[in-house]
Amino acid sequence: MNFFNYVFLIASLLLCKFSSSAKTFNVLDFGARGDGMTLDTAAIQRTIDAAAAAGGQVLIPRRHTFLIATLDLKGGIDFHVAGTLLISTNQRDYATDGVITASSAPDLRITGSGKILGQSLSFMTGYDATNEWWLFKEFRPKMFVLTGCTNLVVRDLTFGDAPFWGLHMLGCENVLVDNVTVDNRLDVPNDDGIDPDHCRNVEIKNCHLTCGDDAIVLKSTRQTNDFGDCANIHVHDCVIRTQDAGLKIGTETTGDIHDVLFERCKIISSSRGLCIQLRDEGNVFGIAFRNIQFTSRYHSDPWWGRGEAISFTAHQRSPGGKLGKLHDITVENVTGRAENSVRINGSAASRMENIRLKHVAVRLGRWTKYTGSVFDNRPTKVLDPVEIHATDGFNVRFADQVSLEGCSVSWAEDCPEDFRDSVRAENVTALKVAEFKGDSARHPRVVQ
């Protein structure tokens, strides 16, 4: 059984785990007011604790709005949101930096057709019109912080207007995220959608995400505890709109990230359609992207990404920093429209290896007002953060065993002067270009 079938099996078992005969604990019966003004955290926490002791469902009922801060979910319950949860804007109400939290909670379900609203602008100091984003205060909570949970299900929820990260899962195993809607503001920074971090055996499917920052991003952040690799992840059939990366790995790569499949997703808007950013000592390998459509464009200067169609980079975070290896990556049947290159860039510190692009078709043009002719290298103190560079169709540097099979590039009319070669390879060995379609904007097809 391959790991994708294994993830599906785990997800199916999780759906059967919670019995329909389990007792329901309505938060109104434990003193919650649900008027949207009274802080209901304590009453809902009492409900959670009672349900955990007996095994059952915590019900957030319809037609009520409950003002909350930090809630600590327990294992063995179904936290069912049918109504609305509104997060408090008062830092003193919070026990941690998260709203919906759990730690080492097995067999936890978070479900329901209700909403969790983050009131993001209340955590901002004001709007920077020049840079086109909101400036944030020192404190802003994450919507979810779920740590060390096994057999976790999150499904059918809507959360949005997040002031910071959305669904952050750290060190969780056997996870299903299904039919979740993320409806964040596009102009609030760091409001990621879904962040599996050191997680294993995860399926994310049928989700719709709108967010200013990365939509679905796999990480291995630096932790004092050893949460293990981030591995056996299947992301599929999602629709994404973001001002950062659509489908991403990194930049936090302190541990290995491997055996990942992204497929059948549509990225309506992004600053980098597909993205891998290796910046730390972990290795990234066994990654596949297939059957994906994307659009990638420039945004105002502070936003991360510079309209790269695909951006795989391996650069040291700081001088002398340890850097792992990025290898065995496949991109297949991917098509998109972008304002910048397909970028496969290793470095002298870490050459990429065995990168295969098959039937990748990109159409390049410029349609936004922002400054072009650059690559975004951030975060790094080794290279220029934003590098002046011409726009090629496929740009490959510091890499070995790279293949472009059945790929193509086309150019919009009236391309700027900085649009150059269909394929440019620098410091590359064993480059294979087969059945490539499309001429360069102004130069020979392949420059090496």
N, C-alpha and C positions, 0 to 999 in steps of 0.2 A: 504494500500500500504506500503510494507516495505521500509526501507531507500535505499536499493540497486536499487529497481525499481524507487524510487524517483530520485536518482542520474541519472539514465538512462534517465528519462523523462526530467530532467533539461538539460542534454547534448543534447538531441534531439531538444529542444527548442532553445538552443544556436546556433545550426547549422543553424537554419532558421532565426536567428535574423538579419543577415546582408544581405541586399538586393543586388542582382546581378546587379541592375541598378544604384547602388551608383557610384558617380564620382570617377575617378582615378586621383591621384596627383603623378606625376612622379618626383622623387627627382632631376633628371637632369634638369627639368624645373625651379627649384628653386636655381640653382647655384652649385649643387653638381658636382664634377669632376669625381669621380669614377675611379681614376688612381692608387689607392692603396697607394699613397704617400701624397696627399693633405688632410689635415684634413677636413672632410666633415660634422662634427657635426652640425655646425650652419645652413648649408643649409638644412640638413635633418630635423632639428628641425623646421625650417620655414615651411617645407612641412607638418610636423605633425600638427602644429598649424593651418595651412590653412585647412587641412582635418577635423580637429576637429570642426572648425567653421562651415563648410558646411555639414559635415557628408560624409565620403567617405573612399577610400582606399589609403594608402601611398604605393607607389610601389618602391621597391629597384630592379632595372631592371637587367636582365641577362647580362652576358658578361662584368660586371663591378665589381670592388672591391673598396669598400668605407671605408676609414680609419675613425674611430669614437672613441669618448669617451662617456660621459654620454648623453643619450637621454631620454627625459621625454615624455613618451607616454600618450595620452589622451583617455578619454572614447569615445565610439561610432565610433572608427575607426578600420579598418583592416590594421595592419602593415604587409605588404606582402613582404617577403624577397625571391625574385627570384634569385638575384645575391649573392654576398659575402660581408659580413661586417667583417672588420678586426679591432680589438680593438687596440687603441693606447697604447704604452708602456711608455708614458710620464705622470707622475702623475699630472703635471700642467694642463693637458687637461681635468681633471675630476672635475665635480661639486660635486659629491658624491662618495661613494665607490662602485657604481654599474655602469654597462654599459647600459643595457636595463632596464629602470626604469619606474614605474608608481605609482601613489598614488591616491586612491579613484577614480579610473577610471572605471565606469560601462560600460558593453557591449564592452569590448576591445577584439579584436582578434589579435593574432600574428600567422601568417601562412606563407606558402611558402615552396618550395623545395630547397631553397638556403642554405647558410651556414653562421654561425657566428663563427669566429676563434679567439681564446684567446691569442695566442702567449705566452704560459705559461712560457717557459724557459727564456724569457726576464725579468720575474719577479723573477727569481731565482739568487742566488749568486754563485751557483756551485753544483756539484754532489758529494754526500758523498758515495763513493764506498763501504765502510765498512758496512754502514747501508742501502745501496741500495735505496736511495731516494734523491730527490733534496731539497736543502736548500733555503728557500724563503726570499725575501726582506721584509722590513717593510710594503710597500704598494703593494697590489695586489687586484684588483677589483673582485667583484662577477659578473658573466655574466648577471644575471637577479635579480632585486629586485622589486617585484611587491607587493604593500602594499594596503590592504583594497579595492581590486578590486572585483566587483560582476559581475556574468555572463561573466566569463573569458574563452576564448578558446585559447589554444596553440596547434598547430597541424602541422604535416608534416615537421617540421624544423629539421635541423641538426646543433648542436653546439658542439664545441670541443676545445681541447687544452686549457681548462680553467685553469687559475692560482689559482682559489679559488672556492667557491661554484658555482654550475650551476644555475638551475632554483629554486630560493628561492621565495616562495609565502608566504607572512605574512598577516594573518587576511583576507584572501580572501574567498569568498563564491560563490557556484555554479560554479564549475571549471571543464573544460574538458581538459585533456592533452592526445593527441592521435597521435600515429605514430611519436613520437619524437625520434631522434637518438642523443645520447650523445657519443662523441668519444674523451674522455680525455686520457691523459697519465696515465699509471698504476703506475708510479714511482713519481708522484707529490702528496704531501699530501694535504688533505682538499679539493680536487676537487670533492665534492659531485655531484651526478647527479641531482636528483629531491627532493626538500625539502619543503613539505607542513608544514607550521608552524602556529599553531592556525587557521587552515583552516577548513571549513565545506562544506559538500556536494561536494565532489571531486571524479572524476573518472579519473584514469590514466590507459591507455591501449595501447597495441600494440607498446610498446616502446622498443628500443634496447639501452642498456647502457654499456659503458666501462669507468671505472674510478678507480683511486687509492683509493679513500675514499668511504664512503657509497653510494650505488647506488640509492635506494629509501628509504628515511628516514623521518618519521613523528616526528615533534618536537612541544614543547610548550616552547619557549625560554623566558627568563625573559625580560619583556618589561615595560616601564613606562606607556604605554596605555594598557587598558584591551581589548585584541583582542578576548577573549572568548576561549572556548574549541577547541580542534582539534578533529573533530568528523565526522561521516558519510563519510568514505573514502573507496573507492573500487579500488584496484590495481589488474589488471589481464592481462594475456597474454603478459607478458614482458620477454625479454631475457637479462641476466645480466652477466657481467664479471667485477670483482672488486678485490682489495686487502684488502678490509674491509668487512663490512656486506652487504649481498645481499638485504634483506628486513628487515627494522629496525624501531624500535620506540625508541626514546631517543637519546643521554643521557639527553638532556634538557627536563625536565618534570615538569616545574613549574606550569602548569595547567593540567586539566584532558584531557586524550586522550582515546577515546572510540568509539565503534561501527565502527570497521575497519575490512575489509575483504581483505586478500591477496589470490589470487588463480590463478592456471594455469600458473605459472611462471617457468622458467628454469634458474637456477643459475649455469653458466658454471664453475666459479671459484670464491672463496671468502675466507675470514679468519673466518667468522661466517656465516653460511647459513641464518638462521632465528635468529633475535636478538631483545630482548627487554631489555633496560637498564633503570631502574627506579632509579634516583639519587636525585630527588627533591620532593617537597611537593604535586605535582599533583598525581592523581590516574590514573591507566591504567587498563581498563576492557572492556569486550565485544569485544575481539580480536579473529579473526579466520584466520588460515593459512590452506589452503587445496589444494591438487592436485599440489604439488610443487616438483621439482627435484633440487638437489643441489650437489655441490662439495665444500668442505672446507678444507683448508690446512694452514700450518705454513708459515710465511714469516719472513724476517729479524726482529731482536728484536724490533726496534722502532715502527714497524707497529702495529696497534691495532688489537686485536683478536689473538687467538692462535689455530686456526684450529678447534674451537668448531663447531660441526654439528649444534646444536641449542643452543643458550645461552640466557636464561631468568634470569636476576639478579635484586635484589632489595637491594641496599646498600647505606648508607649515603654518600653524596659527601664529607662531612667534619664532624669532631666530633661535636655532638650537632645539626647537621643540621636536618631540618624537612624532613620527608620521608613519602610519600603517600603509597597506597596499590596497589599491582598488583593482580588481581583476575579475574576469569571467562575468561580463555584463552583456546582455542581449537586448536589443531593441528591434521589434519586428512589427510590421504593418502599422506604422505610426505616420499620421499625416497632419500637417498644420500650416498655419499662416503666421509669420513672425516678422519682427523688425530687426532681428539679429540672428547670428549664426547658430548652426548646430556645433557645439563646442565640446571637444574631447581633449582636455588639457591636463596632463600630468605635470611633473616638475622634476628637476634634477634630484630632489630629495626623495621622490617616489614616482617612478615611471608606472603608467598604467599598462595593463597586459590583458590580451585576449578580449577585446571589445568588438562585438559583432553587431552591425546595423544592417538589417535586411528589410527591403521595401519600406524605407523611410523617405517620405516625400515632403519637401518643404517649399513654400512659396514665400519669397522675401520681398519686402517693400517697406516704405515709410509712410505712416499716416497720422502720427502724433506730432506735437509741437516741440518735443523735448530734444535736448542735445544728443546726437548719435556718435557713432564711430568709437565706441568704448566697450570693454568687457568689465564685468563686475567681479573682482577677486575677493571681496570681503567675505568673512573676516580673516585678515592676515596682516602681520607687520613685516612680512618678508618681501612682498611685492607691493607695487602701487595698488591702493585699494580699488581705484577705478583706472583701468589701463586704456590708454588711447590705442585703438586698433581698427583696422579696416574691417568691413563686413564681408566675410566669405560665406559661401553656402555651407561647407563643412570645414571646420578648422581643427586640425589634429596636431598636438605637440607632446613631446616627451612620452611616447607610447610605443608599445611593441605588440605585434600581432593584432592589427586592426583591419577589419574587413567592412567594406561598403558594398553590399550585394543588392543589385536591383534598386538602388537609391536614386533620387532625382532632386534637382533644384530648378525652380523657375523664378523669374524676376518680374516684379510689377513694372508697369511703364513709368518712365521718368525717375528711375532709381537715382539716388544721390551719387556723387563722384566716388564716395568711399566704398561703394559696393563693388567687389572685385572678382575673386576667383570662385569657381564652383567648388573646388577642393584645394585646400592649402595644407601641406604637411611639413612640419619642421621637427627635426630630431626624432624621426619615426623609423622603426624597422618593421619589415614584413608587413607592409601595407598592401592590401588587396582591394582593388577597385574593379568590380565586375558588373557589366550590364548597367552602367551608370548613364542616366539621361539628363541632358541639360548642359548648355554652354555657360561659360562665365559671363558676368556682366560686361566685362571689357577685355579679358585676358584669356590665355589658353586654359583649357579645361582643368588640368591638374598641374599644380606647381609644387615641386619638392626640392 
